[in-house]
Amino acid sequence: AVGQGSTFYFTARLPEAQQEIESLPHPRQKNPASQWTPNYPLNILLVDDVEENLTLASIRLEQQRHQVTQARDGLEAVTLCQQRTFDLVLMDIQMPGMNGYDATRAIREREHDNGRRLPIIAMTASVLLEDQQQCMEAGMCDFISKPVDFDELFRLMAKHLPEAFTEISHPPPAPASGQTDETDTPAVLDLDDAIDTWLDESVYRQALAQFIEANEQTPQQLAHSLNAGDITQARAIVHRLKGTTGTLAMIALAESATQLDELLKNGETEAAKAVLPDFLTHWQTMARAVETYLKPSDEQLRRE
């Protein structure tokens, strides 16, 4: 059962970070003081090039009865906005081809003719102030960091479309007595957090399996790019993994990817090479944990 033996832990010694990591994922707030219930379905354009992110966000938005249209790059998003009317756009930033900044600028340019300002919320794996500022300069109205805290996303949606939501307040939960964290070691797979996020364990398991299959060669590709001096490619790989591993509740790997991403962004290539072996160790540990989690139980095998 979820919550019983459902979190994988390991201990690994990591070198101290070369600088403070500014874009670690924020912990999800388990019991928000307020929740926002939609008054009517919204027509939402969801833009992201990572399948796991599209799947999860679509599930959570459709649970609130919203209509979701998916786009996998900025150019497709701009084209869809020319063809259809949306109430809201959730825009990824780093995408192949046209990125989220350029897509937003193109959408805003078109709005000069019709006088309508479409709410566009950036979804970014970075919480650096300079990146947030760039979102605003491109014409976005707000931003949320990945992995997405959906209670916070719904709050932002209600902020920009107040007529579409009703706020429901909840009293703060009583503090649990006699309960302490068993360990400060980051979880390899935090299944409690995953099910709280994905809501459907079978969909989460499918997303895990798809991630492993799609990224079979990713560790080798990252190592090759980094050692060959192709920093652009290496950072593209790490930046994608930072968001996806967080979405899949691979906590330790997400933190390791965040460290690598910060080092590469700041031009600290040698430091990135130095921590690469630790990242690869995290990856191997994650892969074993996923294999164990996805393996059918003896009871399931007997039923089959």
Secondary structure per residue as TSV (DSSP state, phi and psi in degrees):
chain	resnum	aa	ss	phi	psi
A	1	A	-	360.0	148.9
A	2	V	T	-64.1	132.8
A	3	G	T	98.3	-11.8
A	4	Q	S	-121.9	105.6
A	5	G	S	64.8	27.9
A	6	S	-	-111.0	12.1
A	7	T	E	-122.7	126.0
A	8	F	E	-93.7	131.9
A	9	Y	E	-124.7	156.5
A	10	F	-	-153.7	164.0
A	11	T	-	-119.5	130.7
A	12	A	-	-139.8	140.4
A	13	R	-	-87.0	123.3
A	14	L	-	-116.1	146.1
A	15	P	-	-66.9	151.5
A	16	E	-	-63.3	141.4
A	17	A	-	-63.3	146.9
A	18	Q	S	-70.4	-22.8
A	19	Q	S	-155.4	168.9
A	20	E	-	-64.9	130.4
A	21	I	-	-81.9	121.3
A	22	E	S	-97.0	-11.9
A	23	S	-	-121.4	33.5
A	24	L	-	-65.6	143.2
A	25	P	-	-59.3	139.8
A	26	H	-	-75.5	142.1
A	27	P	-	-64.2	140.7
A	28	R	-	-71.9	136.1
A	29	Q	-	-81.8	112.5
A	30	K	S	-71.3	-34.7
A	31	N	S	-129.6	78.3
A	32	P	-	-63.0	147.6
A	33	A	S	-68.1	-25.2
A	34	S	E	-136.1	150.8
A	35	Q	E	-130.0	154.1
A	36	W	E	-117.1	118.9
A	37	T	E	-100.0	129.5
A	38	P	E	-69.8	138.7
A	39	N	S	-81.8	-24.0
A	40	Y	S	-160.2	159.0
A	41	P	-	-68.6	140.6
A	42	L	-	-101.2	152.3
A	43	N	E	-97.4	107.2
A	44	I	E	-114.7	133.7
A	45	L	E	-98.5	120.1
A	46	L	E	-108.3	119.8
A	47	V	E	-118.7	117.0
A	48	D	-	-164.4	147.0
A	49	D	S	-98.6	0.7
A	50	V	-	-106.0	122.5
A	51	E	H	-60.9	-40.2
A	52	E	H	-62.0	-38.9
A	53	N	H	-66.6	-41.4
A	54	L	H	-62.5	-44.5
A	55	T	H	-62.4	-50.8
A	56	L	H	-63.2	-49.3
A	57	A	H	-62.6	-38.7
A	58	S	H	-62.8	-42.2
A	59	I	H	-58.9	-48.9
A	60	R	H	-69.9	-36.7
A	61	L	H	-71.9	-41.6
A	62	E	H	-68.6	-26.4
A	63	Q	H	-62.3	-29.3
A	64	Q	T	-89.6	12.2
A	65	R	T	76.3	11.4
A	66	H	-	-75.7	151.8
A	67	Q	E	-92.2	124.0
A	68	V	E	-115.1	127.7
A	69	T	E	-112.0	131.5
A	70	Q	E	-100.1	141.6
A	71	A	E	-133.3	144.5
A	72	R	S	-108.6	2.6
A	73	D	S	-160.1	170.2
A	74	G	H	-64.6	-38.8
A	75	L	H	-64.0	-41.3
A	76	E	H	-63.4	-37.6
A	77	A	H	-63.8	-44.7
A	78	V	H	-62.1	-43.7
A	79	T	H	-61.4	-44.1
A	80	L	H	-64.5	-37.5
A	81	C	H	-67.5	-26.0
A	82	Q	H	-76.4	-28.8
A	83	Q	H	-93.0	-27.6
A	84	R	S	-135.1	165.3
A	85	T	-	-105.3	126.3
A	86	F	-	-117.6	154.2
A	87	D	S	-87.8	-23.9
A	88	L	E	-160.8	146.3
A	89	V	E	-122.2	131.1
A	90	L	E	-106.6	112.2
A	91	M	E	-114.9	117.5
A	92	D	E	-67.5	160.1
A	93	I	S	-100.5	-60.9
A	94	Q	S	-85.9	105.9
A	95	M	-	-138.7	152.3
A	96	P	S	-66.7	152.4
A	97	G	S	75.4	-125.1
A	98	M	S	-81.5	123.7
A	99	N	-	-82.6	177.6
A	100	G	H	-66.7	-33.0
A	101	Y	H	-62.3	-51.2
A	102	D	H	-66.5	-36.4
A	103	A	H	-63.3	-42.4
A	104	T	H	-64.0	-42.6
A	105	R	H	-60.5	-40.3
A	106	A	H	-65.9	-39.7
A	107	I	H	-66.2	-42.4
A	108	R	H	-65.4	-37.1
A	109	E	H	-61.4	-40.8
A	110	R	H	-67.5	-29.9
A	111	E	H	-69.3	-16.8
A	112	H	H	-59.0	-28.7
A	113	D	H	-83.1	-31.5
A	114	N	H	-107.4	-6.9
A	115	G	-	73.0	8.8
A	116	R	-	-103.5	139.0
A	117	R	-	-113.9	107.7
A	118	L	-	-79.3	127.9
A	119	P	-	-63.6	125.1
A	120	I	E	-124.3	116.5
A	121	I	E	-105.7	125.0
A	122	A	E	-78.1	140.2
A	123	M	E	-115.0	110.8
A	124	T	E	-130.5	144.0
A	125	A	S	-79.2	-1.5
A	126	S	-	-116.9	143.8
A	127	V	-	-116.9	19.8
A	128	L	-	-64.2	138.7
A	129	L	H	-59.5	-36.5
A	130	E	H	-65.7	-35.2
A	131	D	H	-72.2	-38.4
A	132	Q	H	-62.6	-41.2
A	133	Q	H	-63.2	-39.0
A	134	Q	H	-64.8	-35.6
A	135	C	H	-60.4	-46.0
A	136	M	H	-67.6	-39.2
A	137	E	H	-65.8	-29.6
A	138	A	H	-75.0	-15.6
A	139	G	T	112.5	5.5
A	140	M	-	-75.1	153.4
A	141	C	S	-99.9	-13.9
A	142	D	E	-168.3	177.8
A	143	F	E	-152.7	154.3
A	144	I	E	-139.5	141.4
A	145	S	E	-85.9	153.9
A	146	K	S	-97.1	149.3
A	147	P	S	-65.0	143.8
A	148	V	-	-71.9	129.0
A	149	D	-	-87.2	109.0
A	150	F	H	-72.1	-27.4
A	151	D	H	-63.1	-40.1
A	152	E	H	-68.5	-38.8
A	153	L	H	-61.5	-44.9
A	154	F	H	-64.0	-34.2
A	155	R	H	-63.4	-42.6
A	156	L	H	-66.2	-39.0
A	157	M	H	-61.4	-42.4
A	158	A	H	-67.9	-32.4
A	159	K	H	-61.7	-40.5
A	160	H	H	-95.6	-14.7
A	161	L	-	-132.2	64.0
A	162	P	G	-61.1	-30.2
A	163	E	G	-70.7	-14.9
A	164	A	G	-93.0	-4.2
A	165	F	E	-135.5	152.1
A	166	T	E	-119.0	130.9
A	167	E	E	-85.1	132.5
A	168	I	E	-117.9	119.4
A	169	S	E	-91.3	146.3
A	170	H	-	-126.1	140.3
A	171	P	-	-67.4	147.2
A	172	P	-	-63.3	141.6
A	173	P	-	-67.7	147.7
A	174	A	-	-67.9	139.5
A	175	P	-	-63.3	137.9
A	176	A	-	-72.2	131.7
A	177	S	T	-90.0	140.3
A	178	G	T	71.3	14.1
A	179	Q	-	-112.2	129.1
A	180	T	-	-131.9	157.8
A	181	D	-	-65.6	134.3
A	182	E	S	-71.9	-31.3
A	183	T	-	-158.7	151.8
A	184	D	-	-95.0	1.0
A	185	T	S	-70.7	129.5
A	186	P	-	-62.6	141.6
A	187	A	E	-73.0	142.9
A	188	V	E	-68.3	-51.5
A	189	L	E	-129.7	117.1
A	190	D	E	-96.2	91.1
A	191	L	H	-71.2	-32.1
A	192	D	H	-59.4	-46.7
A	193	D	H	-65.4	-39.2
A	194	A	H	-62.8	-47.2
A	195	I	H	-70.1	-34.0
A	196	D	H	-62.3	-32.5
A	197	T	H	-84.4	-49.8
A	198	W	H	-81.9	-24.2
A	199	L	S	72.7	-35.2
A	200	D	-	-117.6	111.4
A	201	E	H	-64.8	-34.4
A	202	S	H	-65.1	-37.4
A	203	V	H	-68.6	-39.6
A	204	Y	H	-62.6	-43.4
A	205	R	H	-61.7	-40.7
A	206	Q	H	-63.9	-40.7
A	207	A	H	-64.6	-39.2
A	208	L	H	-61.1	-47.6
A	209	A	H	-61.5	-41.6
A	210	Q	H	-65.0	-38.3
A	211	F	H	-63.4	-46.3
A	212	I	H	-62.1	-44.3
A	213	E	H	-65.3	-43.4
A	214	A	H	-72.6	-21.2
A	215	N	T	-114.6	26.5
A	216	E	T	-58.0	-37.4
A	217	Q	T	-99.5	1.4
A	218	T	H	-60.7	-44.8
A	219	P	H	-58.4	-42.1
A	220	Q	H	-66.3	-39.8
A	221	Q	H	-64.2	-40.1
A	222	L	H	-65.2	-47.4
A	223	A	H	-61.2	-42.6
A	224	H	H	-63.6	-45.4
A	225	S	H	-62.7	-43.8
A	226	L	H	-66.9	-44.9
A	227	N	H	-71.3	-25.6
A	228	A	T	-85.8	-2.8
A	229	G	T	81.9	11.8
A	230	D	-	-86.5	77.5
A	231	I	H	-68.4	-33.9
A	232	T	H	-60.3	-46.8
A	233	Q	H	-67.7	-42.1
A	234	A	H	-60.8	-43.5
A	235	R	H	-69.6	-34.7
A	236	A	H	-61.4	-41.6
A	237	I	H	-64.5	-49.1
A	238	V	H	-65.8	-40.6
A	239	H	H	-62.2	-42.0
A	240	R	H	-64.2	-44.1
A	241	L	H	-65.5	-34.5
A	242	K	H	-57.6	-45.4
A	243	G	H	-73.8	-42.6
A	244	T	H	-68.4	-43.2
A	245	T	H	-65.9	-33.1
A	246	G	H	-66.5	-42.3
A	247	T	H	-60.1	-34.9
A	248	L	T	-90.5	9.0
A	249	A	T	62.2	32.0
A	250	M	-	-90.3	76.7
A	251	I	H	-62.6	-50.6
A	252	A	H	-63.2	-41.9
A	253	L	H	-67.6	-37.8
A	254	A	H	-62.7	-40.5
A	255	E	H	-67.4	-38.9
A	256	S	H	-65.8	-41.3
A	257	A	H	-64.5	-37.0
A	258	T	H	-62.7	-42.7
A	259	Q	H	-61.3	-45.9
A	260	L	H	-61.5	-43.3
A	261	D	H	-61.4	-42.7
A	262	E	H	-64.3	-42.6
A	263	L	H	-63.1	-44.3
A	264	L	H	-67.6	-39.3
A	265	K	H	-62.5	-34.5
A	266	N	T	-91.5	9.8
A	267	G	T	75.4	14.9
A	268	E	-	-90.2	68.7
A	269	T	H	-64.2	-43.8
A	270	E	H	-65.4	-38.3
A	271	A	H	-65.3	-37.4
A	272	A	H	-64.2	-42.2
A	273	K	H	-62.2	-34.9
A	274	A	H	-67.8	-33.3
A	275	V	H	-94.7	-4.4
A	276	L	H	-56.9	-43.6
A	277	P	H	-57.9	-35.7
A	278	D	H	-67.9	-39.5
A	279	F	H	-60.1	-44.5
A	280	L	H	-65.4	-33.8
A	281	T	H	-65.3	-44.1
A	282	H	H	-58.1	-41.0
A	283	W	H	-62.9	-47.2
A	284	Q	H	-62.1	-40.5
A	285	T	H	-64.7	-41.8
A	286	M	H	-61.8	-44.9
A	287	A	H	-61.6	-39.6
A	288	R	H	-66.8	-40.0
A	289	A	H	-64.9	-41.4
A	290	V	H	-64.8	-42.7
A	291	E	H	-59.6	-42.3
A	292	T	H	-64.8	-43.8
A	293	Y	H	-65.9	-39.0
A	294	L	H	-82.6	-13.4
A	295	K	S	-66.5	130.7
A	296	P	-	-61.0	141.4
A	297	S	-	-74.2	165.0
A	298	D	H	-59.2	-37.5
A	299	E	H	-65.0	-41.6
A	300	Q	H	-64.0	-40.1
A	301	L	H	-64.7	-37.7
A	302	R	H	-66.3	-38.4
A	303	R	H	-66.0	-33.3
A	304	E	-	-77.0	360.0
